[in-house]
């Protein structure tokens, strides 16, 4: 795992522990993984020519309200930092 990806993952895990919600976060990450099994979706979120706002809208349509707020915000951070390619 990339060093940056490892730091992001550790931060999310620490937050899950603090929230006493490790099991829920794990379920949420599994939902995210299921969505990102499609290579076209990964390409969409990793493409630098696609505006972040468009990516936010798609993410909102796919996952908002279906996963914990912090997991959702983590995905927003990945969009902002162009980090999808280090995880998927």
C-alpha positions as CSV (number, residue, x, y, z in Angstrom):
1,X,0.0,0.0,0.0
2,X,1.2,3.5,-0.9
3,X,2.5,5.5,2.1
4,X,-0.1,8.2,1.6
5,X,-2.9,5.6,1.2
6,X,-1.7,3.9,4.4
7,X,-1.8,7.2,6.3
8,X,-5.3,7.9,5.1
9,X,-6.5,4.4,5.9
10,X,-4.9,4.6,9.4
11,X,-6.6,7.9,10.0
12,X,-10.0,6.5,9.0
13,X,-9.5,3.5,11.2
14,X,-8.5,5.6,14.2
15,X,-11.6,7.7,13.7
16,X,-13.7,4.5,13.5
17,X,-12.2,3.3,16.8
18,X,-12.9,6.7,18.4
19,X,-16.5,6.5,17.3
20,X,-16.7,2.9,18.5
21,X,-17.9,2.1,15.0
22,X,-15.2,-0.1,13.4
23,X,-17.8,-2.8,12.3
24,X,-20.0,-0.1,10.7
25,X,-17.1,1.5,8.9
26,X,-16.0,-1.9,7.7
27,X,-19.5,-2.5,6.2
28,X,-19.4,1.0,4.6
29,X,-16.0,0.4,3.1
30,X,-17.4,-2.9,1.6
31,X,-20.2,-0.9,0.1
32,X,-17.7,1.5,-1.4
33,X,-15.6,-1.3,-2.7
34,X,-18.7,-2.8,-4.4
35,X,-19.4,0.4,-6.2
36,X,-15.8,0.8,-7.3
37,X,-15.5,-2.7,-8.7
38,X,-16.4,-1.1,-12.1
39,X,-13.2,0.1,-13.8
40,X,-15.2,2.9,-15.6
41,X,-16.2,4.3,-12.2
42,X,-12.6,4.3,-11.1
43,X,-11.6,6.0,-14.3
44,X,-14.3,8.6,-13.8
45,X,-13.2,9.5,-10.3
46,X,-9.5,9.4,-11.2
47,X,-9.8,11.5,-14.3
48,X,-8.2,15.0,-13.9
49,X,-10.3,16.6,-16.6
50,X,-13.6,15.9,-14.8
51,X,-14.5,18.7,-12.4
52,X,-14.6,17.8,-8.7
53,X,-18.2,19.1,-8.5
54,X,-19.3,16.5,-11.1
55,X,-17.5,13.8,-9.0
56,X,-19.2,15.1,-5.8
57,X,-22.6,14.9,-7.5
58,X,-22.1,11.3,-8.7
59,X,-20.8,10.2,-5.3
60,X,-23.8,11.9,-3.7
61,X,-26.1,10.0,-6.0
62,X,-24.3,6.7,-5.4
63,X,-23.6,6.7,-1.6
64,X,-24.8,9.6,0.4
65,X,-27.1,8.5,3.2
66,X,-26.0,4.9,2.7
67,X,-22.7,5.1,4.5
68,X,-21.5,6.9,7.7
69,X,-20.8,10.6,7.4
70,X,-17.1,10.3,8.1
71,X,-16.7,7.6,5.5
72,X,-18.5,9.8,3.0
73,X,-16.4,12.7,3.9
74,X,-13.3,10.6,3.5
75,X,-14.4,9.9,-0.1
76,X,-14.9,13.6,-0.7
77,X,-11.3,14.2,0.6
78,X,-10.0,11.6,-1.9
79,X,-11.8,13.5,-4.7
80,X,-10.3,16.8,-3.5
81,X,-6.8,15.4,-3.1
82,X,-7.1,13.3,-6.4
83,X,-6.5,10.2,-4.3
84,X,-8.8,7.7,-5.8
85,X,-6.1,6.1,-7.8
86,X,-4.1,5.2,-4.7
87,X,-7.0,3.2,-3.2
88,X,-8.8,1.7,-6.2
